[in-house]
């Protein structure tokens, strides 16, 4: 037998540590870091909205966007089985959608499909892909192609990405309902109905606080969804090697907390059941392996991403090799 290298030993130790963490996670009924993050998010959001008249708009907008985006990140944790072992309780904890724009159950169903890594970036099979099949792209009108090209820059994604995302989801769901599969149609209608119920307490609180609902949509919902676009903009790329399609962005503490460490996206895709607060340790333990496997795809931080792609498209709209 050959000798075990120090690197192989480190990997083995990391794998064993992860197994212990998973066993500990199964025994815990509540993951307190996630539960406390949820509680802190709701309390801060309620205080900000209630006191909105006393907060300068240039301060209210970034704070509101941050909290809306943070709850969306926590919704992502919930659909992956956190912070409890109960699917129903996890959904209840994120039931009121602070963003008001995306139904939780639609996000859950589509995102879990997205985790089929072999189909990442596929224009048809990956519901979170921003690519189009070449034939579909060529059939679009010139103005539509122009908008989609703008959307491939970071500035465009932040500005019009939320509108395109919500409009695309609504269009997709209408087509699915009209397609005739009653079970699928019922699931989609139920998801939107549950979303409407969840919106009621959020809207009621906004109105009772004396804030215009349209102002809330303009200063909180849209900017919050836009802030999420900063994370998703570079998460995946078209590449023949599936392992090299997912990014690593070594962000600072403010954005890492906002995105609940999903900027370390390779780690999340390889360990989708691991809670957000354990991802950094996993990444540090196997940093060289993660970066080798994803071909070094990523950025030194979101500042690096802004410098490189604020006004320059990251990739074409038409997928370069799938669905030609």
VOSEDO-470236 format. One line per field, with one value per residue: x, y, z of N, C-alpha, C, CB in turn; residue in one letter. Coordinates in steps of 0.001 Angstrom, whole numbers, plus 500000, padded with zeros to 6 digits. Glycine has a CB too. Layout:
BEGIN
n_u = c(X;...);
n_v = c(Y;...);
n_w = c(Z;...);
ca_u = c(X;...);
ca_v = c(Y;...);
ca_w = c(Z;...);
c_u = c(X;...);
c_v = c(Y;...);
c_w = c(Z;...);
cb_u = c(X;...);
cb_v = c(Y;...);
cb_w = c(Z;...);
resn = c(A;...);
END
This chain:
BEGIN
n_u = c(500833;500426;501821;499894;499316;499858;497931;495854;495254;494294;491971;490533;490178;488582;486293;485440;484892;482796;480868;480424;479331;476995;475627;475298;473668;471351;470458;469784;467000;466415;468179;469964;471468;470268;467583;467812;468780;466539;464689;465995;466016;463253;462519;464188;463305;460584;460908;462233;460370;458201;459255;459756;459225;460924;463391;465988;465651;467837;469083;467108;466503;468852;468949;466398;466411;468489;467430;465142;466347;467860;465881;464954;467195;467094;464729;465620;467271;465276;463887;465773;465694;466012;465363;464645;463604;461157;459235;456889;456967;459295;458511;456469;457919;459044;456893;455583;456158;458583;459509;457382;457063;457795;456531;456882;456588;456747;459324;460646;460043;461086;463731;464756;464697;466655;468914;469708;472521;473708;472287;472718;472539;471185;468939;466288;465965;467072;465632;466584;468267;469667;470130;469138;467871;469438;467781;465350;466207;466906;464424;463228;462118;463932;464090;463582;465761;467777;467209;467688;470396;471401;470699;472587;474771;476122;475089;472727;471416;470938;469224;467044;466726;465087;462455;462337;462676;460430;458334;458939;458534;455760;454756;455694;454250;451575;451561;452099;449834;447864;448584;447363;447843;446410;447262;449731;448850;447126;448981;450540;448623;447839;450247;450508;448191;448742;450882;449596;448116;450226;451261;449417;449710;452138;451595;449526;450909;452699;450911;449546;451651;451797;453040;453227;452105;453043;455346;456780;457137;458776;461006;461827;460960;461663;464437;465442;465113;466719;469199;469581;470032;472632;474042;473200;473988;476562;476731;476665;477999;478205;479716;481556;482412;480697;481374;482716;480968;480007;480347;482822;482846;484742;483630;483270;482390;479864;478330;478559;477092;474593;474008;474055;476337;476155;477605;479806;479360;479884;480422;477922;476410;477633;477217;474350;472654;473878;473883;473937;475846;477874;479188;481505;483605;483800;484619;487119;488527;488798;489668;491534;490814;488114;488483;490099;488444;486359;487597;488773;486875;485446;485410;487328;485894;482836;483347;485330;483777;482022;483832;484659;482355;480322;479418;479906;479088;478764;478434;477133;473621;472351;472737;475987;476541;474534;471295;471310);
n_v = c(498803;502298;505297;507628;510881;514192;515971;514259;513146;515396;515897;513558;513865;516166;515184;513273;514973;516402;514388;513906;516385;516306;514198;515336;517444;516065;515213;517543;519548;522187;524541;526853;529204;529831;530155;532365;534245;534539;535613;538006;539283;539713;541366;543604;544424;545069;547176;549051;549598;550526;552865;554378;556986;558577;557919;558737;558654;557779;556153;554402;552907;551189;549680;548506;547022;545246;543757;542609;541060;539414;537937;536518;534948;533408;532063;530423;528779;527510;525899;524024;522500;523664;525746;523533;520075;519805;520141;521625;523423;524835;526146;527722;529476;531184;532234;534863;536850;539116;540372;540296;539502;536951;533728;531424;528596;528186;529070;527172;524686;525103;525754;523431;521755;523027;522163;519840;519008;518109;519284;521977;525342;524720;525806;524877;522835;523730;525686;528082;529171;531784;531709;531372;529024;528892;529056;530000;532468;533782;534092;536126;539576;542492;544596;543024;541250;543103;544036;541673;541352;543586;542787;540882;542184;543339;545738;545963;543620;544192;546347;545740;543064;542074;542671;541196;538667;538213;538637;536625;534337;534509;534351;531805;530228;530705;529530;526892;526249;526445;524367;521983;519872;518796;518276;519587;522186;522639;522603;524879;526937;526670;527351;530090;531041;530545;532254;534714;534786;534905;537385;539147;539819;541223;543362;544544;545389;547238;549165;549954;551103;553481;553784;554116;551569;551345;552820;551185;548933;550115;550995;548878;546168;545841;546796;544911;542443;543029;543180;540509;539633;540379;538341;536031;536595;535737;533100;530761;529391;528734;525752;523025;521061;519886;520207;522572;524658;526181;528839;530360;532875;534858;536556;539496;539915;541250;540899;538157;537326;538377;536818;534394;532810;531669;532626;531063;529069;526642;524959;524854;523583;521108;520232;520370;520035;521016;523390;527001;528285;526498;526273;527991;526818;524268;525046;526265;524046;522449;524043;524144;521875;522420;524696;523689;521769;523334;524665;527077;529022;532024;534898;537468;538862;540737;543273;542870;541516;543595;545429;544019;543360;545274;546947;545293;542456;539286;536810;535451;535711;533593;530145;528795;526113;524259;523121;524029);
n_w = c(500000;499242;500703;502594;501596;503027;502133;501274;503742;505093;503641;504228;506987;506970;505675;507529;509665;508607;508419;511134;511821;510324;511581;514112;513363;512577;515039;516327;517085;516544;514669;516010;515159;512656;513402;515146;513350;511704;513579;514275;511784;511268;513447;513069;510538;511068;512906;511305;509227;510740;511802;509567;508683;510114;509227;507055;503494;502006;503766;504559;502218;501539;503934;504092;501701;502275;504439;503287;501293;502942;504274;502086;501567;503875;503383;501388;502902;504382;502507;502049;504272;506834;509742;511278;511650;510582;507743;507390;509573;509010;506661;507722;509310;507471;506250;505868;503128;502836;500595;498822;496175;495178;495234;497888;497638;494897;494408;495975;494654;492056;492610;493790;491606;490145;491446;490230;489185;486804;484785;484962;483954;481636;479160;479165;481103;483499;485774;486781;484987;483025;480397;476939;474548;471380;469070;470168;471077;468691;467525;468904;469152;468035;470044;472353;472349;472748;475374;476815;476333;477667;480198;480716;481640;484768;485772;484265;485146;487834;487576;485730;486038;488271;487344;484936;486000;487731;485905;484077;485658;486198;483588;482853;484701;483988;481439;482160;483654;481714;480119;480667;482478;485272;487905;488123;487582;489766;491856;491280;491388;494056;495300;494626;495851;498568;498764;498454;500856;502655;502041;503120;506024;505854;504102;505579;507874;506759;505771;508139;509461;508219;505814;502293;500135;497511;497742;499442;497789;495898;497364;498939;498189;495369;495377;497221;495911;493760;495004;495599;493032;492655;493889;492429;489859;489005;489742;488204;485154;481622;480749;479446;481203;483871;486573;486584;486379;488457;490774;493002;495315;497228;499548;501698;505249;505504;503116;502937;505155;504402;502134;503311;503134;500635;498594;498465;496433;495160;497300;498526;496506;496396;498972;499756;501949;504169;506791;506552;508224;508538;506165;505582;507132;505990;503455;503982;504930;502676;500599;498432;496960;496232;494624;492624;491448;490429;488455;489057;488747;489576;491795;493418;495200;495648;494787;492878;490988;490244;489102;486849;485406;485455;483354;481286;479484;481001;479783;476660;475650;474273;474752;474652;473862;474525;473509;470840);
ca_u = c(500000;501177;501667;498883;499910;499256;496733;494815;494874;493471;490655;489862;489766;487470;485109;484980;484308;481485;479953;480035;478435;475688;474973;474871;472550;470146;469977;469267;465665;466447;469500;469760;471931;469261;466412;468119;468867;465156;464104;466634;465577;461875;462484;464818;462404;459409;461324;462566;459136;457397;459892;460243;459099;462046;464646;466263;465422;469117;469420;466033;466563;469795;468606;465228;466838;469304;466572;464306;467210;468250;464794;464949;468254;466596;463753;466436;467652;464091;463541;466791;465510;466492;466249;464130;463394;459779;459056;455810;457405;460253;457751;455750;458869;459324;455610;455322;457219;458906;459713;456037;457070;458097;455891;457840;456487;457256;460773;461099;459967;461997;465118;465180;465001;467929;470009;470115;473731;474036;471555;472972;472563;470383;467839;464980;465910;467480;464693;467259;469192;469363;470407;468085;468303;469774;466616;464415;466778;466843;463035;462794;462213;465189;464082;463682;467153;468578;466993;468360;471832;471660;470536;473792;475723;475710;474223;471425;470774;470451;468160;465859;466646;463903;461252;462388;462538;459036;457507;459212;457880;454318;454510;455918;453182;450369;451694;452003;448436;447086;449049;446368;448122;445651;448032;450693;448087;446669;450132;450924;447567;447932;451434;450199;447185;449466;451678;448677;447837;451426;451452;448443;450256;453194;450927;448802;451864;453195;449845;449310;452788;451642;453865;452551;452493;453850;456673;457449;457562;459854;462189;462200;460780;462498;465867;465816;465271;467889;470385;469760;470592;474082;474568;472908;474532;477760;476771;476883;478420;478186;481014;481372;482620;479657;481984;483289;479882;479545;481355;483225;483133;485220;483097;483472;481388;478537;477623;478496;475931;473391;473751;474193;477502;475924;478644;480632;478265;480319;480264;476487;475915;478153;476697;473130;471949;474655;473387;474756;476929;478952;479828;482875;484578;483989;485406;488508;489155;489053;489700;492283;490030;486963;488929;490596;487326;485527;488430;489131;485842;484961;485875;487970;484870;481846;484002;485967;482696;481563;484867;484791;481132;479258;478867;480372;478344;479554;478330;476044;472280;472163;473672;477031;476648;473338;470050;471622);
ca_v = c(500000;503530;506187;508675;512214;515105;516546;513232;513030;516564;515687;512508;514469;517069;514368;512705;516063;516713;513318;514157;517539;515878;513421;516301;518200;515223;515109;518826;519883;523561;525126;528158;530355;530176;530648;533708;535124;534831;536511;539313;539861;540203;542487;544773;544879;545715;548459;549971;550009;551303;554173;554822;558436;559240;557429;559329;557686;557212;555117;553412;552028;550060;548820;547717;546057;544222;542882;541841;540049;538458;536977;535634;533962;532497;531195;529408;527812;526739;524870;522983;521713;524369;525365;522390;518875;519832;520914;522575;524480;525676;527027;528690;530476;532157;532386;536218;537229;540536;540877;540363;539267;535570;532722;530498;527229;528165;529146;525873;523639;525403;525723;522041;521266;523639;521414;518712;519655;517701;520141;523380;526341;524305;526767;524267;521962;524465;526806;529313;529582;533024;531478;530905;528234;529811;529256;530862;533818;534385;534405;537304;540865;543217;545219;541999;540792;544179;543997;540507;541626;544500;541990;540079;542997;543418;546906;545601;542612;544851;547297;545142;541646;541742;542707;540050;537441;538057;538490;535299;533337;534597;533826;530359;529579;530750;528525;525578;526035;526259;523182;520930;518913;519325;518192;520686;523431;522796;522947;526265;527806;526601;528110;531521;531352;530618;533482;535823;534794;535354;538823;539948;540467;542170;544554;545170;546088;548396;550177;550461;551959;554760;553817;553761;550255;551560;553259;549988;548150;550825;551192;547668;544929;545825;546804;543658;541426;543441;542800;539076;539460;540503;537004;535027;537000;534992;531798;529672;529734;527627;525073;521618;520273;520268;520616;523917;525599;526845;529813;530662;534300;535013;537861;539966;539447;541856;540214;536724;537163;538631;535675;533192;532073;531048;533067;529852;528328;525270;524197;524625;522588;519792;519873;521182;519866;521621;524728;528110;528688;525512;526296;528530;525859;523259;525637;526430;522731;521832;525152;523792;520924;523100;525600;522868;521101;524264;525300;528425;529994;532822;536278;537746;539497;541370;544419;542332;541267;544904;545997;543266;543121;546244;547347;544341;541198;538145;535762;535729;535271;532260;529196;528533;524750;523464;523498;524847);
ca_w = c(500000;499196;501839;502474;501614;504003;501532;501345;505146;505424;503026;504999;508258;506690;505381;508796;510449;508023;508810;512524;511833;509807;512632;515130;512785;512605;516407;516787;516634;516032;514410;516627;514363;511646;514112;515634;512176;511329;514564;514124;510519;511405;514399;512421;509460;511665;513479;510213;508550;511673;512008;508257;508512;510786;508641;505725;502418;501576;504739;504560;501039;501659;505061;503716;500686;502943;505240;502362;500679;503983;504465;500916;501811;504903;502712;500711;503933;504781;501521;502134;505490;508030;510853;512035;510837;510108;506522;507609;510485;508286;505777;508552;509799;506406;505554;505361;502172;502933;499235;498230;494733;494788;496097;498477;497117;493527;494563;496486;493635;490951;493070;493976;490257;489772;492066;489389;488676;485433;483845;485279;482875;480489;478987;479409;482282;484694;485872;487187;483931;482306;478983;476048;473399;470284;468214;470887;471117;467358;467198;469640;468469;468282;471378;473391;472368;473347;476818;477367;476307;478791;481416;480904;482395;486165;485928;483721;485990;489044;487241;485101;486379;489068;486507;484033;486791;488161;484697;483519;486502;485967;482236;482916;485448;483172;480392;482786;484029;480495;479389;480807;483542;486405;489147;488100;487675;491152;492687;491008;491923;495514;495707;494531;496873;499834;498705;498734;502289;503346;501798;503872;507225;505479;503577;506680;508742;506012;505716;509492;509829;507533;504608;501051;499624;496314;498186;499952;496633;495216;498215;499671;497428;494171;495721;497878;494862;492986;495769;495383;491691;492767;494185;491406;488564;488598;490409;487259;483799;480670;480622;479070;482407;484834;487839;486455;486089;489677;491196;494376;495506;498597;499920;503062;506214;505345;502038;503260;506031;503609;501256;504133;502629;499340;497673;498323;495827;494902;498538;498717;495548;496758;500297;499849;503227;505253;507102;506051;509120;508477;504847;505563;507665;504954;502369;504430;505079;501373;499648;497228;496165;495646;493564;491511;490788;489656;487442;489463;488372;490686;491911;494706;496019;494783;494171;491669;490035;489751;488222;485606;484630;485682;482055;480282;479603;481483;478773;475698;476044;473704;475354;473657;473330;474777;472826;469648);
c_u = c(500866;500926;500596;499567;499198;497976;495578;494328;493960;492067;489864;489350;488564;486183;484544;484313;482928;480463;479483;479064;477040;474925;474461;473649;471253;469571;469362;467861;465638;467897;469429;470332;470918;468014;466644;468242;467464;464530;464688;466188;464184;461798;463063;463919;461212;459766;461598;461307;458292;457945;460330;460215;460280;463400;464859;466175;466720;469646;468377;466202;467576;469469;467418;465602;467619;468415;465658;465129;467637;467132;464689;466037;467816;465507;464477;466899;466469;463785;464581;466749;466020;465432;465735;463993;461981;459654;457994;456225;458402;459535;457010;456671;459197;458052;455350;456437;457508;459104;458388;455962;457235;457413;456920;457793;456931;458780;461328;461147;460963;463452;465610;465430;466356;469111;470330;471341;474069;473363;471759;473183;471750;469174;466460;464910;466362;466584;465331;468277;468723;469662;469122;468694;468488;468560;465587;464909;466636;465415;462505;462897;463538;465183;464223;465115;468051;468448;467737;469878;472223;471617;471743;474952;475231;474780;472816;470693;470187;469248;466907;465712;465433;462617;461211;462159;461086;458124;457703;458542;456372;453967;454640;454747;451861;450416;451527;450560;447593;447468;448145;446632;447498;446443;449042;449973;447621;447815;450548;449899;447619;449126;451167;449154;447838;450317;450798;448346;449042;451674;450562;449035;451360;452566;450202;449752;452403;452156;449597;450444;452725;452457;453042;453044;453361;455258;457463;457961;458779;461140;462644;462127;461719;463983;466318;466027;466479;469179;470643;470365;472114;474707;474390;473561;475666;477821;477122;477310;478276;479595;480753;481543;481638;480272;482509;482225;479494;480678;481679;483537;483496;484865;483459;482308;479987;477731;477567;477317;474645;473015;473866;475207;477248;476823;479680;479765;478636;480098;478790;475973;476441;477602;475386;472366;472682;474126;474419;475974;478063;479708;481242;483929;484845;484864;486868;489226;489552;489141;490393;491493;488848;487383;489485;489436;486475;486346;488824;488089;485332;485590;486441;487008;483878;482362;484692;484928;482192;482565;484870;483527;480020;478598;479323;479690;479265;479579;477217;474703;472019;473202;474693;477105;475437;472166;470319;470531);
c_v = c(501244;504366;507231;510027;513076;515719;515553;513048;514171;516415;514649;513037;515373;516302;513759;513758;516422;515652;513507;515328;517158;515077;514333;517064;517385;515142;516413;519062;521277;523978;526580;529326;530804;530751;532080;534702;535501;535843;537918;540029;540464;541412;543745;545323;545626;547088;549481;550493;550894;552718;554808;556335;559185;558842;558081;558266;557028;556176;554009;552423;550907;549123;547911;546648;544913;543236;542024;540721;538995;537452;536021;534570;532947;531573;530075;528341;526910;525630;523749;522241;522336;525376;524195;521197;518812;520724;521997;523717;525405;526641;528099;529809;531535;532492;533811;536675;538726;541170;541103;539881;537807;534594;531702;529118;527133;528223;527800;524827;523867;525307;524296;521358;521793;522844;520103;519180;519292;518589;521625;524205;525932;525235;526200;523532;522626;525686;528110;529788;530884;532885;531137;529956;529183;530094;530176;532309;534512;534760;535632;538558;541546;543911;544197;541463;541837;544169;542827;540657;542561;543729;541098;540882;543090;544604;546602;544615;543253;545736;546604;543653;541290;541706;541492;538745;537199;537841;537113;534200;533324;534004;532306;529656;529603;529685;527124;525255;525732;524991;521975;519893;519441;519313;519336;522018;523682;523202;524393;527231;527826;527421;529611;531931;531472;531884;534700;535924;535310;536842;539681;540584;541472;543481;545298;545964;547341;549520;550790;551383;553326;554887;553419;552402;550396;552007;552073;549117;548780;550854;549929;546421;544844;545859;545516;542542;541741;543034;541301;538784;539606;539142;536051;535338;536096;533583;530662;530217;528499;527042;523611;520689;520753;520799;522044;524974;526467;527635;529749;532154;534494;536419;538213;539577;539999;541122;538706;536437;537345;537418;534340;532225;531330;531608;531952;528793;526888;524405;523870;523560;521190;519290;520625;521064;520505;523027;525806;528416;527661;525539;526868;527553;524743;523787;525778;525087;522124;522885;524770;522838;521600;523966;524832;522261;522075;525067;526722;529468;530730;534209;536487;538404;540151;542662;544025;542072;542570;545480;545306;543234;544142;546645;546419;542997;540070;537038;536131;535238;533860;531304;528768;527101;523867;524011;524371;524736);
c_w = c(500000;500428;501558;502570;502644;503466;501586;502778;505557;504868;503817;506330;508056;506430;506664;509664;509933;508418;510252;512615;511344;510855;513740;514642;512843;514018;516902;516247;516016;515828;514854;515833;513317;512304;514600;514484;511692;512279;514423;512868;510655;512341;513757;511315;510026;512234;512379;509530;509466;511840;510690;508082;509123;510202;507277;504635;501963;502570;504723;503416;501202;502815;504723;502695;501329;503695;504368;501716;501696;504228;503286;501043;502853;504347;501954;501702;504287;503788;501490;503478;506761;508481;511687;511098;510264;508874;506726;508514;509807;507351;506575;509028;508746;505627;505059;504416;502204;501561;498510;496776;494317;495747;496593;497822;495664;493549;495013;495377;492507;491393;493281;492635;489791;490325;491366;488596;487238;484400;484133;484015;481661;480339;479288;480743;483577;484834;486318;486154;483291;480817;478238;475028;472217;469388;468857;470891;469759;466966;467922;468788;468835;469647;472508;473485;473017;474868;477461;477333;477446;480108;481699;481486;483828;486391;485420;484603;487253;488754;486725;485409;487223;488244;485585;484785;487179;486954;484076;484322;486248;484597;482213;483586;484685;482078;480967;483165;482797;479737;479586;481880;484832;487704;489228;488272;489105;492070;492518;491597;493452;496013;495681;495563;498248;499898;499025;500207;503082;503192;502692;505143;506906;505002;504693;507573;508061;506025;507091;509934;509154;506263;503393;500561;498383;496690;498738;498804;495961;496038;498945;498795;496234;494515;496402;496880;493993;493688;495656;494016;491689;493040;493013;490063;488098;489182;489456;485902;482912;480563;480312;480263;483476;486125;487794;486141;487286;490322;492681;494426;496977;499080;501361;503960;505993;504277;502264;504182;505246;502771;501989;503539;501330;498259;497478;497655;495486;496139;498764;497757;495865;498091;500549;501163;504402;505536;506767;506907;509163;507150;504868;506071;506657;503833;502767;504504;503745;500267;498344;496339;495486;494456;492367;490734;489968;488652;487772;489114;489605;490685;493306;495689;495085;494167;492877;490590;489424;488762;486855;484756;484854;484364;480928;480518;480073;480440;477793;476227;475535;474294;474307;473136;473618;473995;471611;468608);
cb_u = c(499059;500832;502995;497785;499843;500241;497008;495340;496115;494113;490803;490809;490923;487795;485457;486143;485214;481581;480628;481275;479007;475859;475939;476016;472865;470465;471106;470201;464674;465721;469918;470358;473234;468891;466074;469409;469663;464327;464339;468131;465590;460965;463269;466208;461917;458812;462575;463470;458322;457337;461098;459426;457797;462020;464631;467666;464747;470146;469538;464670;466903;471201;468287;464125;467696;470311;465735;463700;468446;468603;463468;465148;469547;466053;462862;467657;468165;462880;463409;468170;466155;467855;466458;462763;463668;458835;458667;454619;458024;461236;456758;455117;460146;460406;454489;455183;456824;460154;460580;455537;458156;459632;454749;457583;455062;456675;461155;460180;458562;461712;465261;464126;463895;467989;469678;468933;474885;473630;470072;474189;473981;469922;467848;464644;466748;468986;463599;467946;469323;470162;471440;467372;467268;470921;465977;464220;468263;467425;462166;463615;461005;465429;462797;462697;467642;468146;465497;467947;472240;470624;469290;474209;475892;476936;474809;471579;471783;471561;468655;465919;467884;463749;461203;463731;463409;458573;457848;460707;458169;453839;455490;457217;453011;450195;453052;452901;447877;447257;450453;446234;449667;444383;448754;451502;446880;446034;451296;451068;446169;448057;452618;449706;446082;450347;452334;447399;447455;452612;451170;447256;450793;454109;449937;448060;453026;453541;448543;449158;454097;452009;455082;452783;451252;453189;456551;456492;456414;459420;461904;461302;459344;462149;466174;464758;463999;467870;470225;468430;469972;474458;473885;471417;475021;478995;475439;475616;479889;477669;481877;482356;484096;478744;483111;484355;478672;478982;480893;484471;481900;486761;481579;483660;481826;478665;478290;479813;475984;473595;474713;472842;477962;474493;479322;481185;477803;481805;480836;475703;476314;479663;477743;472221;471743;476171;473003;473920;476384;478393;478987;482935;484075;482647;484836;488552;488222;487953;490399;493622;489535;486258;489987;491527;486458;484793;487729;490420;484671;485242;484725;489189;485484;480580;485006;486736;481543;481351;486259;485199;480608;479807;479273;481923;477691;478985;478058;476340;471205;472269;472923;478334;477866;473010;469118;472963);
cb_v = c(500007;504311;506862;508530;512868;516209;516966;511900;513003;517846;515239;511335;515262;517954;513250;512074;517294;516815;511946;514433;518667;515041;512378;517283;518596;513804;514696;519966;519793;524544;525003;528156;530015;528940;529724;533692;534434;533548;535973;539161;538801;539082;542135;544393;543687;544826;548278;549278;548773;550604;554032;554186;558927;558918;555873;559998;558366;558325;555716;554101;552837;550584;549670;548624;546748;544877;543711;542769;540708;539191;537708;536449;534655;533294;532021;530062;528540;527659;525495;523592;520432;525091;526545;522727;517627;520322;519991;521876;523878;524806;526212;527989;529797;531612;531965;537213;536817;540731;539906;541775;540061;535326;532001;530369;526724;529346;530248;525394;523561;526796;526515;521262;521686;525084;521135;518230;519304;516253;519816;523505;526601;522829;527288;523312;520756;524878;526457;529107;528478;534194;530351;532094;527100;529231;527923;530360;533762;533431;533232;537468;541776;544253;546012;540846;540482;545550;543901;539263;542235;545664;541137;539469;544419;543524;548118;545027;541509;545679;548288;545340;541234;542739;544010;540007;537512;539293;539589;535051;533614;536071;534454;530047;530248;532141;528653;525510;527266;527455;522831;520249;518681;518536;516832;520678;523391;521496;522045;526499;527332;525132;527774;531868;530269;529374;533640;535664;533385;534597;539150;539079;539418;541568;544172;544110;545157;547998;549557;549296;551272;555858;552888;554845;549412;552600;554373;549179;548017;552240;552263;547495;544813;547000;547983;543250;541337;544954;543201;538354;540471;541500;536430;534907;538427;535752;531513;528822;530265;528096;525224;521229;520385;519071;519672;523924;524841;525817;531193;529788;535210;534758;537886;541472;539799;543347;540512;536252;538159;539844;535696;532498;531101;531216;534359;529344;529035;525239;524983;525930;522980;519836;520200;520816;518396;521667;524815;529339;528908;524130;527093;529782;525263;522805;527003;527122;521790;520816;526348;523165;519781;523961;526561;521753;520402;525213;525284;528801;529295;532120;537289;538637;540536;541647;545038;541034;540525;545888;545872;541874;541772;547484;548781;544192;540826;537610;534372;535066;536241;532299;527959;528885;524096;523433;524230;524425);
cb_w = c(501207;497958;502174;503568;500216;504383;500082;500790;506036;504884;501549;505237;508884;505497;504368;509549;510419;506481;508646;513387;510968;508527;513211;515474;511324;512083;517319;516361;517791;517005;512879;517980;513676;510803;515294;516453;511032;511310;515986;514111;509411;511927;515691;511836;508618;512770;514357;509186;508104;513023;512936;507171;509138;512268;508508;505699;501235;501393;506148;504463;499803;501831;506297;503155;499607;503915;506202;501272;500060;505292;504665;499619;502264;506098;501738;500023;505194;504915;500128;501920;505327;507748;511751;512706;511666;511220;505354;508193;511748;507490;504937;509756;510251;505445;506469;506533;500752;503775;498438;498299;494122;494770;495336;499961;497247;492703;495568;497616;493069;490391;494362;494773;489264;490273;493492;488424;489547;485204;483892;486193;482450;480645;477592;478291;482044;484623;486817;488520;482865;482894;478812;475346;473061;469440;467885;472331;471532;466325;467517;470906;468841;467174;471571;473104;470941;472787;477126;476608;474958;478810;481310;479590;481764;487079;485180;482340;486372;489677;486206;483601;487104;490190;485678;483304;488050;488964;483666;483460;487994;486060;481223;483668;486800;482553;479694;484024;484766;479596;479819;479542;483712;486585;489245;486786;486728;491656;492364;489492;491438;495981;494795;493120;496899;500021;497303;497937;502765;502847;500336;504250;508176;504371;502460;507505;509125;504556;505176;510483;509467;508449;504755;499972;499307;495397;499259;500846;495628;494899;499226;500884;496955;493275;496624;498880;493992;492755;497244;495524;490730;493879;495417;491221;488636;489007;491065;487115;483784;479273;481928;477971;482905;485143;488201;485365;485614;490672;490856;494834;495088;498690;499736;503078;507586;504980;500704;503919;507197;502706;500084;504288;503657;498937;498197;499726;494589;494483;499743;498523;494125;496817;501416;498746;503508;504893;508577;505945;510519;508709;503893;506388;508996;504399;501975;505800;505804;501044;500267;497603;497045;496704;494101;492028;491821;490593;486143;488846;487648;492001;491622;494504;497012;495560;495132;491989;490718;490924;488880;485916;484951;486400;481735;480327;478253;482813;479431;474336;475507;472149;475931;474234;473888;476266;473788;469033);
resn = c(X;X;X;X;X;X;X;X;X;X;X;X;X;X;X;X;X;X;X;X;X;X;X;X;X;X;X;X;X;X;X;X;X;X;X;X;X;X;X;X;X;X;X;X;X;X;X;X;X;X;X;X;X;X;X;X;X;X;X;X;X;X;X;X;X;X;X;X;X;X;X;X;X;X;X;X;X;X;X;X;X;X;X;X;X;X;X;X;X;X;X;X;X;X;X;X;X;X;X;X;X;X;X;X;X;X;X;X;X;X;X;X;X;X;X;X;X;X;X;X;X;X;X;X;X;X;X;X;X;X;X;X;X;X;X;X;X;X;X;X;X;X;X;X;X;X;X;X;X;X;X;X;X;X;X;X;X;X;X;X;X;X;X;X;X;X;X;X;X;X;X;X;X;X;X;X;X;X;X;X;X;X;X;X;X;X;X;X;X;X;X;X;X;X;X;X;X;X;X;X;X;X;X;X;X;X;X;X;X;X;X;X;X;X;X;X;X;X;X;X;X;X;X;X;X;X;X;X;X;X;X;X;X;X;X;X;X;X;X;X;X;X;X;X;X;X;X;X;X;X;X;X;X;X;X;X;X;X;X;X;X;X;X;X;X;X;X;X;X;X;X;X;X;X;X;X;X;X;X;X;X;X;X;X;X;X;X;X;X;X;X;X;X;X;X;X;X;X;X;X;X;X;X;X;X;X;X;X;X;X;X;X;X;X;X;X;X;X;X;X;X;X;X;X);
END
